[in-house]
């Protein structure tokens, strides 16, 4: 069954919310957050030699394909009736695997506690929800650009869009802030990145954590693990065909 949707606030809100499953918190609150949720990383050794920004440049330049695992946590500040000394509270956690191929192809495969996939095949962005038996298709373009996965995995021209600003060394990682470049005479678009802060934590030339925060204070933390680089991927690795009987939504 195929349903074409030109304008649906509900569907768009859902698509935006689900895309944020792969976003992370700002370095402004990073020390408190990571101190609570990444105590195991405190024993790591700082990457020697190259700065975090240079490590990120080399990763983007040299990683053509990769796969690995992720853990994502959505967090919030404690409410007025909750203890204020325990940092941000985890309200949702998901785990899964990712795979990417530059430029512009990736799969962000959430496996626990539910099954859901975000797929970029180079032309479109597809959200597959197994429980709903529903696939939502959008053209890549700005929809792809707004996903944190695309920031890290999508292009080989990261510095065309961001200034890389060296951050502090903390918790075994060298941190880099991604600051969107100001484009003269550019009009603000509803599809611009919704995040006020973007940071990447680098260890031994690999990204190990992403931190982001949006203008509404929504906080999500993602860590990456077991990363394997430059694998030979089959040509159809990023092809997605909805199962028979699935609902298919196409957002224009």
MDAnalysis code that builds the backbone (N, CA, C; Angstrom):
import MDAnalysis as mda
import numpy as np

u = mda.Universe.empty(756, n_residues=252, atom_resindex=np.repeat(np.arange(252), 3), trajectory=True)
u.add_TopologyAttr("name", ["N", "CA", "C"] * 252)
u.add_TopologyAttr("resid", np.arange(1, 253))
u.add_TopologyAttr("resname", ["UNK", "UNK", "UNK", "UNK", "UNK", "UNK", "UNK", "UNK", "UNK", "UNK", "UNK", "UNK", "UNK", "UNK", "UNK", "UNK", "UNK", "UNK", "UNK", "UNK", "UNK", "UNK", "UNK", "UNK", "UNK", "UNK", "UNK", "UNK", "UNK", "UNK", "UNK", "UNK", "UNK", "UNK", "UNK", "UNK", "UNK", "UNK", "UNK", "UNK", "UNK", "UNK", "UNK", "UNK", "UNK", "UNK", "UNK", "UNK", "UNK", "UNK", "UNK", "UNK", "UNK", "UNK", "UNK", "UNK", "UNK", "UNK", "UNK", "UNK", "UNK", "UNK", "UNK", "UNK", "UNK", "UNK", "UNK", "UNK", "UNK", "UNK", "UNK", "UNK", "UNK", "UNK", "UNK", "UNK", "UNK", "UNK", "UNK", "UNK", "UNK", "UNK", "UNK", "UNK", "UNK", "UNK", "UNK", "UNK", "UNK", "UNK", "UNK", "UNK", "UNK", "UNK", "UNK", "UNK", "UNK", "UNK", "UNK", "UNK", "UNK", "UNK", "UNK", "UNK", "UNK", "UNK", "UNK", "UNK", "UNK", "UNK", "UNK", "UNK", "UNK", "UNK", "UNK", "UNK", "UNK", "UNK", "UNK", "UNK", "UNK", "UNK", "UNK", "UNK", "UNK", "UNK", "UNK", "UNK", "UNK", "UNK", "UNK", "UNK", "UNK", "UNK", "UNK", "UNK", "UNK", "UNK", "UNK", "UNK", "UNK", "UNK", "UNK", "UNK", "UNK", "UNK", "UNK", "UNK", "UNK", "UNK", "UNK", "UNK", "UNK", "UNK", "UNK", "UNK", "UNK", "UNK", "UNK", "UNK", "UNK", "UNK", "UNK", "UNK", "UNK", "UNK", "UNK", "UNK", "UNK", "UNK", "UNK", "UNK", "UNK", "UNK", "UNK", "UNK", "UNK", "UNK", "UNK", "UNK", "UNK", "UNK", "UNK", "UNK", "UNK", "UNK", "UNK", "UNK", "UNK", "UNK", "UNK", "UNK", "UNK", "UNK", "UNK", "UNK", "UNK", "UNK", "UNK", "UNK", "UNK", "UNK", "UNK", "UNK", "UNK", "UNK", "UNK", "UNK", "UNK", "UNK", "UNK", "UNK", "UNK", "UNK", "UNK", "UNK", "UNK", "UNK", "UNK", "UNK", "UNK", "UNK", "UNK", "UNK", "UNK", "UNK", "UNK", "UNK", "UNK", "UNK", "UNK", "UNK", "UNK", "UNK", "UNK", "UNK", "UNK", "UNK", "UNK", "UNK", "UNK", "UNK", "UNK", "UNK", "UNK", "UNK", "UNK", "UNK", "UNK", "UNK", "UNK", "UNK"])
u.atoms.positions = np.array([
    [0.847, -1.177, 0.000],
    [0.000, 0.000, 0.000],
    [0.885, 1.231, 0.000],
    [0.660, 2.173, -0.910],
    [1.492, 3.373, -1.016],
    [0.624, 4.590, -0.758],
    [1.053, 5.430, 0.172],
    [0.338, 6.650, 0.496],
    [1.271, 7.817, 0.249],
    [0.864, 8.787, -0.588],
    [1.689, 9.961, -0.833],
    [1.203, 11.087, 0.055],
    [2.114, 11.663, 0.837],
    [1.747, 12.694, 1.790],
    [2.497, 13.964, 1.447],
    [1.812, 15.058, 1.112],
    [2.466, 16.316, 0.781],
    [2.666, 17.167, 2.016],
    [1.747, 17.082, 2.972],
    [1.883, 17.925, 4.159],
    [1.215, 17.229, 5.315],
    [1.967, 16.844, 6.307],
    [1.412, 16.182, 7.489],
    [2.252, 16.530, 8.692],
    [1.704, 17.352, 9.572],
    [2.465, 17.763, 10.757],
    [2.844, 16.576, 11.607],
    [1.934, 15.618, 11.750],
    [2.214, 14.454, 12.582],
    [3.379, 13.661, 12.039],
    [3.353, 13.386, 10.720],
    [4.421, 12.583, 10.126],
    [5.747, 13.311, 10.152],
    [5.705, 14.616, 9.876],
    [6.962, 15.364, 9.892],
    [7.552, 15.407, 11.288],
    [6.682, 15.622, 12.293],
    [7.192, 15.637, 13.663],
    [7.792, 14.306, 14.041],
    [7.152, 13.227, 13.595],
    [7.693, 11.904, 13.912],
    [9.031, 11.691, 13.234],
    [9.118, 12.095, 11.960],
    [10.381, 11.917, 11.250],
    [11.499, 12.689, 11.919],
    [11.201, 13.945, 12.333],
    [12.233, 14.759, 12.983],
    [12.641, 14.143, 14.313],
    [11.627, 13.685, 15.091],
    [11.929, 13.076, 16.385],
    [12.794, 11.839, 16.231],
    [12.470, 11.005, 15.246],
    [13.228, 9.774, 15.067],
    [14.619, 10.055, 14.545],
    [14.779, 11.086, 13.745],
    [16.129, 11.434, 13.295],
    [16.987, 11.809, 14.477],
    [16.375, 12.385, 15.493],
    [17.152, 12.818, 16.640],
    [17.601, 11.671, 17.530],
    [17.180, 10.447, 17.197],
    [17.690, 9.292, 17.931],
    [19.190, 9.163, 17.807],
    [19.763, 9.838, 16.807],
    [21.205, 9.713, 16.615],
    [21.924, 11.019, 16.918],
    [21.326, 11.873, 17.750],
    [21.990, 13.113, 18.097],
    [22.583, 13.077, 19.496],
    [23.400, 14.094, 19.860],
    [24.107, 14.096, 21.136],
    [24.248, 15.465, 21.756],
    [24.791, 15.505, 23.014],
    [24.759, 16.723, 23.798],
    [25.921, 17.632, 23.561],
    [25.734, 18.853, 23.992],
    [26.746, 19.904, 23.847],
    [27.885, 19.752, 24.830],
    [29.042, 20.224, 24.435],
    [30.191, 20.189, 25.333],
    [30.001, 21.109, 26.524],
    [29.047, 22.067, 26.439],
    [28.794, 22.944, 27.572],
    [28.385, 22.148, 28.792],
    [27.595, 21.100, 28.586],
    [27.176, 20.263, 29.701],
    [27.887, 18.933, 29.670],
    [28.859, 18.788, 28.811],
    [29.504, 17.496, 28.608],
    [30.200, 16.969, 29.831],
    [30.870, 17.811, 30.605],
    [31.631, 17.314, 31.743],
    [30.728, 16.607, 32.736],
    [29.584, 17.245, 33.062],
    [28.677, 16.628, 34.020],
    [28.072, 15.356, 33.472],
    [27.677, 15.381, 32.185],
    [27.031, 14.224, 31.574],
    [27.991, 13.056, 31.468],
    [29.132, 13.326, 30.880],
    [30.065, 12.237, 30.640],
    [30.642, 11.701, 31.934],
    [30.767, 12.570, 32.950],
    [31.239, 12.089, 34.229],
    [30.281, 11.086, 34.822],
    [28.987, 11.257, 34.530],
    [27.975, 10.342, 35.048],
    [27.873, 9.079, 34.225],
    [27.982, 9.202, 32.891],
    [27.670, 8.079, 32.011],
    [28.881, 7.422, 31.353],
    [30.088, 8.002, 31.561],
    [31.250, 7.429, 30.906],
    [32.421, 7.233, 31.852],
    [32.156, 6.741, 33.032],
    [33.222, 6.562, 34.002],
    [34.280, 5.594, 33.503],
    [33.879, 4.649, 32.659],
    [34.852, 3.687, 32.138],
    [35.876, 4.350, 31.235],
    [35.505, 5.486, 30.658],
    [36.426, 6.146, 29.744],
    [37.512, 6.929, 30.459],
    [37.392, 7.113, 31.780],
    [38.360, 7.922, 32.492],
    [39.718, 7.257, 32.567],
    [39.774, 5.958, 32.309],
    [41.051, 5.262, 32.340],
    [41.735, 5.249, 30.983],
    [41.069, 5.813, 29.960],
    [41.655, 5.830, 28.625],
    [42.853, 6.771, 28.584],
    [43.733, 6.551, 27.645],
    [44.904, 7.396, 27.462],
    [44.617, 8.404, 26.359],
    [44.937, 9.667, 26.602],
    [44.723, 10.688, 25.585],
    [45.476, 10.328, 24.311],
    [44.840, 10.550, 23.180],
    [45.537, 10.361, 21.911],
    [46.720, 11.316, 21.860],
    [47.877, 10.810, 21.520],
    [49.091, 11.611, 21.523],
    [49.292, 12.253, 20.164],
    [50.037, 13.358, 20.166],
    [50.440, 13.958, 18.906],
    [49.380, 14.868, 18.335],
    [48.637, 14.418, 17.343],
    [47.740, 15.266, 16.590],
    [46.599, 15.807, 17.447],
    [46.189, 17.008, 17.117],
    [45.049, 17.617, 17.798],
    [43.765, 16.873, 17.445],
    [42.715, 17.139, 18.220],
    [41.429, 16.530, 17.918],
    [40.914, 16.933, 16.553],
    [41.093, 18.210, 16.189],
    [40.628, 18.685, 14.883],
    [41.359, 17.982, 13.751],
    [42.672, 17.791, 13.905],
    [43.425, 17.113, 12.858],
    [43.045, 15.642, 12.780],
    [42.791, 15.009, 13.913],
    [42.330, 13.619, 13.906],
    [41.001, 13.498, 13.172],
    [40.102, 14.450, 13.406],
    [38.803, 14.418, 12.735],
    [38.969, 14.626, 11.234],
    [39.830, 15.553, 10.848],
    [40.090, 15.770, 9.423],
    [40.595, 14.488, 8.761],
    [41.525, 13.814, 9.411],
    [42.096, 12.601, 8.846],
    [41.063, 11.477, 8.781],
    [40.204, 11.399, 9.791],
    [39.148, 10.381, 9.774],
    [38.216, 10.604, 8.592],
    [37.770, 11.839, 8.408],
    [36.861, 12.146, 7.303],
    [37.542, 11.877, 5.964],
    [38.821, 12.227, 5.860],
    [39.549, 12.069, 4.610],
    [39.813, 10.605, 4.275],
    [40.160, 9.804, 5.265],
    [40.668, 8.449, 5.019],
    [39.638, 7.341, 5.188],
    [38.499, 7.612, 5.814],
    [37.503, 6.556, 6.021],
    [36.493, 6.582, 4.891],
    [36.602, 5.643, 3.986],
    [35.670, 5.539, 2.861],
    [34.425, 4.751, 3.245],
    [34.620, 3.700, 4.028],
    [33.516, 2.914, 4.573],
    [33.850, 2.580, 6.018],
    [32.832, 2.241, 6.786],
    [33.063, 1.832, 8.172],
    [31.796, 1.198, 8.727],
    [31.971, 0.458, 9.809],
    [30.839, -0.061, 10.548],
    [31.226, -0.145, 12.013],
    [30.212, -0.219, 12.876],
    [30.483, -0.309, 14.307],
    [29.192, -0.364, 15.093],
    [29.290, -0.120, 16.389],
    [28.148, -0.172, 17.293],
    [27.952, 1.196, 17.938],
    [26.709, 1.476, 18.324],
    [26.432, 2.730, 19.026],
    [25.527, 2.482, 20.226],
    [25.663, 3.351, 21.207],
    [24.732, 3.439, 22.333],
    [24.262, 4.879, 22.404],
    [22.966, 5.071, 22.454],
    [22.388, 6.414, 22.454],
    [21.532, 6.610, 23.700],
    [21.728, 7.738, 24.355],
    [20.939, 8.073, 25.528],
    [20.294, 9.434, 25.354],
    [19.009, 9.506, 25.624],
    [18.323, 10.791, 25.680],
    [18.244, 11.199, 27.142],
    [18.616, 12.439, 27.427],
    [18.698, 12.895, 28.803],
    [17.894, 14.170, 29.008],
    [17.582, 14.449, 30.262],
    [16.907, 15.692, 30.613],
    [17.402, 16.160, 31.978],
    [17.215, 17.431, 32.232],
    [17.573, 17.984, 33.532],
    [16.582, 17.487, 34.594],
    [17.010, 17.369, 35.859],
    [16.076, 16.919, 36.903],
    [14.947, 17.919, 37.100],
    [13.761, 17.381, 37.375],
    [12.616, 18.236, 37.651],
    [12.738, 18.830, 39.050],
    [11.852, 19.776, 39.346],
    [11.937, 20.500, 40.613],
    [11.821, 19.578, 41.822],
    [11.044, 18.496, 41.679],
    [10.825, 17.590, 42.811],
    [11.816, 16.429, 42.836],
    [12.854, 16.485, 42.016],
    [13.856, 15.430, 41.949],
    [15.189, 15.935, 42.478],
    [16.080, 15.028, 42.944],
    [17.403, 15.456, 43.427],
    [18.142, 16.246, 42.356],
    [18.763, 17.352, 42.767],
    [19.422, 18.234, 41.813],
    [20.921, 17.972, 41.696],
    [21.427, 17.014, 42.466],
    [22.876, 16.816, 42.531],
    [23.338, 15.569, 41.783],
    [22.457, 14.972, 40.990],
    [22.815, 13.730, 40.308],
    [22.956, 13.899, 38.795],
    [23.020, 15.137, 38.335],
    [23.226, 15.378, 36.914],
    [21.977, 15.100, 36.083],
    [22.176, 14.993, 34.785],
    [21.062, 14.748, 33.879],
    [20.550, 13.320, 34.010],
    [19.250, 13.160, 33.838],
    [18.608, 11.863, 33.997],
    [18.368, 11.210, 32.639],
    [18.715, 9.921, 32.535],
    [18.479, 9.174, 31.301],
    [16.992, 8.825, 31.208],
    [16.351, 9.257, 30.142],
    [14.934, 8.948, 29.954],
    [14.720, 7.907, 28.858],
    [15.726, 7.678, 28.025],
    [15.603, 6.654, 26.981],
    [17.001, 6.227, 26.554],
    [17.164, 4.932, 26.336],
    [18.443, 4.425, 25.832],
    [18.192, 3.415, 24.729],
    [18.950, 3.532, 23.652],
    [18.853, 2.575, 22.558],
    [20.254, 2.120, 22.174],
    [20.312, 0.960, 21.546],
    [21.577, 0.404, 21.093],
    [21.399, -0.171, 19.701],
    [22.487, -0.201, 18.956],
    [22.398, -0.775, 17.624],
    [23.722, -0.736, 16.896],
    [23.641, -0.813, 15.576],
    [24.830, -0.837, 14.729],
    [24.687, 0.207, 13.621],
    [25.833, 0.661, 13.124],
    [25.833, 1.592, 12.008],
    [26.807, 1.104, 10.947],
    [26.549, 1.529, 9.719],
    [27.467, 1.272, 8.609],
    [27.356, 2.467, 7.674],
    [28.482, 2.885, 7.072],
    [28.405, 4.002, 6.132],
    [29.376, 3.819, 4.983],
    [29.051, 4.502, 3.917],
    [29.915, 4.570, 2.733],
    [29.829, 5.988, 2.188],
    [30.979, 6.640, 2.092],
    [30.966, 7.999, 1.562],
    [30.873, 7.964, 0.034],
    [30.207, 8.957, -0.545],
    [29.508, 10.048, 0.131],
    [28.016, 9.761, 0.271],
    [27.492, 10.023, 1.441],
    [26.051, 10.111, 1.612],
    [25.264, 8.831, 1.777],
    [25.929, 7.707, 2.077],
    [25.177, 6.476, 2.309],
    [25.458, 5.973, 3.727],
    [24.394, 5.675, 4.455],
    [24.588, 5.085, 5.779],
    [23.319, 4.373, 6.239],
    [23.490, 3.488, 7.206],
    [22.380, 2.826, 7.895],
    [22.611, 2.995, 9.388],
    [21.629, 3.544, 10.080],
    [21.662, 3.666, 11.539],
    [20.587, 2.710, 12.052],
    [21.022, 1.555, 12.507],
    [20.135, 0.419, 12.777],
    [19.932, 0.240, 14.278],
    [18.839, 0.777, 14.793],
    [18.498, 0.597, 16.208],
    [17.949, -0.808, 16.406],
    [18.528, -1.535, 17.368],
    [18.137, -2.931, 17.594],
    [17.492, -3.157, 18.952],
    [17.838, -2.360, 19.952],
    [17.258, -2.479, 21.291],
    [16.904, -1.091, 21.795],
    [15.748, -0.953, 22.471],
    [14.757, -1.963, 22.856],
    [13.705, -2.220, 21.781],
    [13.824, -1.580, 20.617],
    [12.915, -1.813, 19.492],
    [13.740, -1.787, 18.224],
    [13.143, -2.203, 17.123],
    [13.856, -2.271, 15.850],
    [13.392, -1.146, 14.927],
    [14.361, -0.363, 14.508],
    [14.061, 0.793, 13.667],
    [15.319, 1.136, 12.875],
    [15.178, 1.526, 11.623],
    [16.339, 1.836, 10.795],
    [16.162, 3.197, 10.126],
    [17.262, 3.947, 10.083],
    [17.339, 5.153, 9.286],
    [18.360, 4.877, 8.198],
    [17.934, 4.967, 6.936],
    [18.754, 4.547, 5.804],
    [18.891, 5.705, 4.821],
    [20.116, 6.025, 4.460],
    [20.383, 6.989, 3.382],
    [21.043, 6.219, 2.251],
    [20.396, 6.191, 1.095],
    [20.916, 5.402, -0.028],
    [21.598, 6.252, -1.094],
    [21.835, 7.528, -0.769],
    [22.467, 8.431, -1.713],
    [21.491, 9.342, -2.428],
    [20.216, 8.958, -2.448],
    [19.190, 9.753, -3.116],
    [18.048, 10.118, -2.185],
    [17.749, 9.243, -1.239],
    [16.628, 9.474, -0.348],
    [16.959, 9.009, 1.058],
    [16.165, 9.495, 2.005],
    [16.289, 9.115, 3.405],
    [15.066, 8.294, 3.769],
    [15.286, 7.112, 4.303],
    [14.206, 6.166, 4.564],
    [14.180, 5.835, 6.043],
    [13.011, 5.933, 6.638],
    [12.825, 5.550, 8.029],
    [11.949, 4.306, 8.064],
    [12.495, 3.190, 8.543],
    [11.759, 1.933, 8.623],
    [11.451, 1.625, 10.074],
    [10.169, 1.501, 10.394],
    [9.709, 1.165, 11.731],
    [9.072, -0.220, 11.676],
    [9.762, -1.201, 12.249],
    [9.281, -2.579, 12.151],
    [7.973, -2.779, 12.903],
    [7.846, -2.191, 14.094],
    [6.628, -2.367, 14.885],
    [5.408, -1.807, 14.170],
    [5.574, -0.668, 13.503],
    [4.470, -0.061, 12.763],
    [4.308, -0.661, 11.376],
    [5.307, -1.456, 10.946],
    [5.324, -1.997, 9.589],
    [5.167, -0.855, 8.582],
    [6.008, 0.188, 8.786],
    [5.850, 1.422, 8.028],
    [7.215, 1.941, 7.560],
    [7.291, 2.334, 6.306],
    [8.492, 2.945, 5.738],
    [8.152, 4.351, 5.277],
    [8.933, 5.333, 5.735],
    [8.736, 6.729, 5.356],
    [9.898, 7.175, 4.493],
    [9.607, 7.653, 3.289],
    [10.621, 8.083, 2.328],
    [10.622, 9.602, 2.217],
    [11.814, 10.196, 2.229],
    [11.975, 11.619, 1.967],
    [13.163, 11.787, 1.022],
    [13.156, 12.835, 0.226],
    [14.330, 13.095, -0.605],
    [15.490, 13.448, 0.308],
    [16.704, 13.127, -0.113],
    [17.870, 13.341, 0.734],
    [18.015, 14.828, 1.027],
    [18.760, 15.560, 0.257],
    [18.855, 17.006, 0.391],
    [18.959, 17.476, 1.816],
    [18.092, 18.425, 2.171],
    [18.117, 19.000, 3.507],
    [17.720, 18.000, 4.579],
    [16.848, 17.037, 4.237],
    [16.466, 16.026, 5.218],
    [17.687, 15.245, 5.670],
    [18.574, 14.934, 4.719],
    [19.804, 14.222, 5.054],
    [20.759, 15.119, 5.810],
    [20.866, 16.368, 5.377],
    [21.815, 17.290, 6.002],
    [21.502, 17.526, 7.467],
    [20.243, 17.362, 7.871],
    [19.853, 17.648, 9.241],
    [20.143, 16.507, 10.199],
    [20.660, 15.383, 9.729],
    [20.937, 14.249, 10.595],
    [22.382, 14.264, 11.069],
    [22.617, 14.063, 12.361],
    [23.992, 14.017, 12.868],
    [24.833, 12.932, 12.216],
    [24.224, 11.822, 11.831],
    [24.985, 10.768, 11.159],
    [25.591, 11.292, 9.871],
    [24.851, 12.128, 9.156],
    [25.359, 12.671, 7.901],
    [26.515, 13.625, 8.140],
    [26.497, 14.336, 9.274],
    [27.598, 15.244, 9.600],
    [28.902, 14.472, 9.664],
    [28.884, 13.332, 10.305],
    [30.101, 12.566, 10.518],
    [30.406, 11.618, 9.376],
    [29.376, 11.047, 8.764],
    [29.566, 9.971, 7.800],
    [29.242, 10.362, 6.363],
    [28.616, 11.521, 6.148],
    [28.021, 11.772, 4.848],
    [28.950, 12.289, 3.777],
    [29.928, 13.124, 4.150],
    [30.685, 13.810, 3.122],
    [32.182, 13.686, 3.361],
    [32.948, 14.151, 2.393],
    [34.396, 14.276, 2.560],
    [34.784, 15.745, 2.593],
    [33.799, 16.631, 2.747],
    [34.028, 18.076, 2.719],
    [33.477, 18.731, 3.979],
    [33.775, 18.162, 5.132],
    [33.227, 18.638, 6.396],
    [33.496, 20.127, 6.610],
    [34.696, 20.581, 6.245],
    [35.069, 21.961, 6.527],
    [34.489, 22.959, 5.528],
    [33.735, 22.481, 4.559],
    [32.976, 23.404, 3.726],
    [31.792, 23.964, 4.496],
    [31.348, 23.226, 5.503],
    [30.151, 23.600, 6.249],
    [30.431, 24.002, 7.688],
    [31.583, 23.559, 8.235],
    [31.873, 23.808, 9.644],
    [33.303, 24.311, 9.834],
    [33.469, 25.176, 10.831],
    [34.793, 25.470, 11.364],
    [35.057, 24.475, 12.488],
    [36.257, 23.893, 12.504],
    [36.626, 22.946, 13.547],
    [37.379, 23.695, 14.635],
    [36.802, 23.746, 15.820],
    [37.362, 24.509, 16.930],
    [37.840, 23.547, 18.002],
    [39.110, 23.650, 18.342],
    [39.713, 22.755, 19.323],
    [39.077, 22.957, 20.689],
    [38.679, 21.840, 21.323],
    [38.125, 21.887, 22.666],
    [39.122, 21.354, 23.677],
    [38.636, 21.076, 24.871],
    [39.506, 20.585, 25.930],
    [39.726, 19.086, 25.817],
    [40.816, 18.616, 26.423],
    [41.036, 17.179, 26.573],
    [40.331, 16.739, 27.848],
    [39.413, 15.794, 27.726],
    [38.719, 15.306, 28.914],
    [38.244, 13.884, 28.687],
    [38.294, 13.121, 29.763],
    [37.762, 11.771, 29.761],
    [38.351, 10.917, 28.651],
    [39.663, 11.091, 28.421],
    [40.338, 10.258, 27.451],
    [40.107, 10.626, 26.018],
    [39.453, 11.773, 25.767],
    [39.139, 12.176, 24.406],
    [39.590, 13.596, 24.144],
    [39.957, 13.855, 22.887],
    [40.225, 15.212, 22.431],
    [38.967, 15.717, 21.722],
    [38.420, 16.823, 22.225],
    [37.126, 17.284, 21.753],
    [37.256, 18.375, 20.704],
    [36.360, 18.317, 19.719],
    [36.325, 19.281, 18.629],
    [34.901, 19.807, 18.491],
    [34.743, 21.111, 18.527],
    [33.436, 21.722, 18.294],
    [33.265, 21.984, 16.804],
    [32.091, 21.640, 16.277],
    [31.758, 21.917, 14.881],
    [30.868, 23.156, 14.845],
    [31.415, 24.237, 14.349],
    [30.687, 25.510, 14.325],
    [30.247, 25.796, 12.889],
    [28.934, 25.831, 12.621],
    [28.473, 26.084, 11.238],
    [29.043, 27.390, 10.695],
    [29.495, 27.349, 9.465],
    [30.040, 28.549, 8.834],
    [28.916, 29.537, 8.535],
    [29.197, 30.800, 8.719],
    [28.256, 31.840, 8.344],
    [28.303, 32.037, 6.839],
    [27.140, 31.975, 6.208],
    [27.059, 32.155, 4.758],
    [26.409, 33.497, 4.459],
    [27.173, 34.450, 3.930],
    [26.622, 35.782, 3.646],
    [25.383, 35.709, 2.749],
    [24.392, 36.509, 3.104],
    [23.156, 36.640, 2.309],
    [22.315, 35.368, 2.289],
    [22.699, 34.373, 3.104],
    [21.905, 33.139, 3.132],
    [20.674, 33.334, 4.003],
    [19.549, 32.916, 3.508],
    [18.312, 33.003, 4.276],
    [18.156, 31.778, 5.156],
    [17.647, 32.014, 6.344],
    [17.456, 30.908, 7.278],
    [16.393, 29.961, 6.765],
    [16.686, 28.661, 6.808],
    [15.760, 27.638, 6.313],
    [15.217, 26.825, 7.471],
    [13.984, 26.364, 7.326],
    [13.384, 25.511, 8.356],
    [14.099, 24.185, 8.469],
    [14.882, 23.845, 7.442],
    [15.579, 22.566, 7.437],
    [17.018, 22.664, 7.926],
    [17.427, 23.844, 8.448],
    [18.771, 23.967, 8.968],
    [18.957, 23.063, 10.185],
    [20.231, 22.805, 10.502],
    [20.512, 21.968, 11.658],
    [19.833, 22.537, 12.896],
    [19.117, 21.697, 13.638],
    [18.371, 22.206, 14.795],
    [19.201, 22.251, 16.069],
    [20.522, 22.108, 15.968],
    [21.355, 21.988, 17.154],
    [22.161, 23.254, 17.389],
    [22.205, 23.689, 18.649],
    [22.966, 24.873, 18.994],
    [24.421, 24.538, 19.300],
    [24.712, 23.303, 19.634],
    [26.078, 22.870, 19.925],
    [26.314, 21.492, 19.304],
    [27.474, 21.318, 18.687],
    [27.865, 20.028, 18.113],
    [29.327, 19.802, 18.469],
    [29.642, 18.664, 19.074],
    [31.026, 18.339, 19.407],
    [31.299, 16.872, 19.110],
    [32.563, 16.583, 18.768],
    [33.008, 15.221, 18.499],
    [34.196, 14.919, 19.402],
    [34.163, 13.766, 20.063],
    [35.280, 13.321, 20.883],
    [36.112, 12.300, 20.123],
    [37.406, 12.574, 19.959],
    [38.299, 11.729, 19.162],
    [39.289, 10.979, 20.052],
    [39.536, 9.711, 19.715],
    [40.551, 8.894, 20.378],
    [41.281, 8.096, 19.304],
    [42.596, 8.252, 19.232],
    [43.399, 7.480, 18.284],
    [42.835, 7.534, 16.868],
    [42.484, 8.754, 16.434],
    [42.018, 9.019, 15.077],
    [40.633, 8.461, 14.764],
    [39.878, 8.091, 15.794],
    [38.522, 7.604, 15.590],
    [37.545, 8.427, 16.430],
    [36.348, 8.702, 15.896],
    [35.320, 9.367, 16.710],
    [34.728, 8.373, 17.706],
    [34.752, 8.738, 18.976],
    [34.231, 7.844, 20.013],
    [32.964, 8.374, 20.663],
    [32.676, 9.654, 20.502],
    [31.461, 10.217, 21.102],
    [31.007, 11.432, 20.309],
    [29.709, 11.653, 20.304],
    [29.095, 12.843, 19.730],
    [28.286, 13.512, 20.832],
    [28.369, 14.830, 20.913],
    [27.586, 15.590, 21.877],
    [26.812, 16.663, 21.128],
    [25.517, 16.781, 21.466],
    [24.718, 17.828, 20.828],
    [23.613, 18.280, 21.769],
    [23.181, 19.521, 21.544],
    [22.029, 20.042, 22.280],
    [21.268, 20.957, 21.336],
    [19.944, 20.914, 21.391],
    [19.173, 21.784, 20.506],
    [18.689, 23.014, 21.254],
    [18.021, 23.897, 20.537],
    [17.591, 25.151, 21.121],
    [16.543, 25.006, 22.200],
    [15.906, 23.852, 22.274],
    [14.885, 23.608, 23.294],
    [15.467, 22.914, 24.524],
    [16.769, 22.672, 24.514],
    [17.402, 22.014, 25.652],
    [17.340, 20.507, 25.600],
    [16.886, 19.941, 24.484],
    [16.858, 18.492, 24.341],
    [18.284, 17.968, 24.255],
    [18.593, 16.967, 25.069],
    [19.956, 16.467, 25.193],
    [19.989, 14.982, 24.856],
    [20.895, 14.620, 23.954],
    [21.070, 13.223, 23.577],
    [22.559, 12.942, 23.491],
    [22.978, 11.786, 23.943],
    [24.382, 11.405, 23.957],
    [24.563, 10.094, 23.215],
    [25.518, 10.052, 22.290],
    [25.810, 8.830, 21.541],
    [27.291, 8.510, 21.645],
    [27.616, 7.253, 21.934],
    [29.008, 6.804, 21.881],
    [29.129, 5.716, 20.823],
    [30.292, 5.666, 20.198],
    [30.574, 4.707, 19.134],
    [31.646, 3.734, 19.601],
    [31.497, 2.474, 19.186],
    [32.428, 1.452, 19.636],
    [32.631, 0.418, 18.522],
    [33.713, -0.341, 18.637],
    [34.038, -1.444, 17.721],
    [34.001, -0.988, 16.261],
    [34.644, 0.143, 15.996],
    [34.645, 0.716, 14.654],
    [35.662, -0.002, 13.764],
    [35.202, -0.430, 12.602],
    [36.065, -1.049, 11.593],
    [36.020, -0.174, 10.345],
    [37.214, 0.141, 9.811],
    [37.301, 1.070, 8.691],
    [37.572, 0.376, 7.362],
    [37.098, 1.018, 6.296],
    [37.430, 0.677, 4.911],
    [37.191, -0.794, 4.576],
    [35.962, -1.214, 4.865],
    [35.520, -2.571, 4.543],
    [35.020, -2.616, 3.104],
    [35.032, -3.803, 2.521],
    [34.420, -4.006, 1.207],
    [32.943, -4.314, 1.412],
    [32.099, -3.375, 1.019],
    [30.663, -3.542, 1.203],
    [30.005, -3.948, -0.107],
    [28.997, -4.827, -0.061],
    [28.302, -5.225, -1.288],
    [27.554, -4.045, -1.897],
    [27.390, -4.016, -3.207],
    [26.730, -2.888, -3.882],
    [25.319, -2.608, -3.378],
    [24.615, -3.641, -2.918],
    [23.229, -3.467, -2.478],
    [23.106, -3.249, -0.980],
    [24.208, -2.936, -0.304],
    [24.184, -2.830, 1.164],
    [23.200, -1.773, 1.640],
    [22.988, -0.717, 0.865],
    [22.133, 0.386, 1.300],
    [20.802, 0.422, 0.560],
    [20.494, -0.671, -0.117],
    [19.202, -0.788, -0.800],
    [18.152, -1.267, 0.187],
    [17.020, -0.589, 0.230],
    [15.932, -0.999, 1.122],
    [14.645, -1.140, 0.326],
    [14.026, -2.316, 0.408],
    [12.741, -2.588, -0.229],
    [11.746, -2.941, 0.870],
    [10.688, -2.158, 1.057],
    [9.712, -2.452, 2.107],
    [9.107, -3.836, 1.930],
    [8.885, -4.551, 3.031],
    [8.252, -5.866, 2.942],
    [6.849, -5.765, 2.341],
    [6.391, -6.851, 1.775],
    [5.032, -6.902, 1.220],
    [4.034, -6.577, 2.328],
    [3.084, -5.719, 2.015],
    [2.051, -5.365, 2.979],
    [2.392, -4.182, 3.877],
    [3.629, -3.689, 3.794],
    [4.034, -2.552, 4.636],
    [3.395, -1.260, 4.131],
    [3.119, -0.349, 5.041],
    [2.634, 0.967, 4.660],
    [3.824, 1.815, 4.218],
    [3.694, 2.495, 3.089],
    [4.780, 3.305, 2.553],
    [4.276, 4.761, 2.474],
    [4.995, 5.644, 3.125],
    [4.662, 7.071, 3.140],
    [5.746, 7.829, 2.393],
    [5.341, 8.721, 1.493],
    [6.304, 9.516, 0.742],
    [6.041, 10.993, 1.046],
    [7.014, 11.624, 1.709],
    [6.874, 13.010, 2.113],
    [7.540, 13.922, 1.103],
    [6.775, 14.852, 0.544],
    [7.315, 15.780, -0.446],
    [7.761, 17.067, 0.237],
])
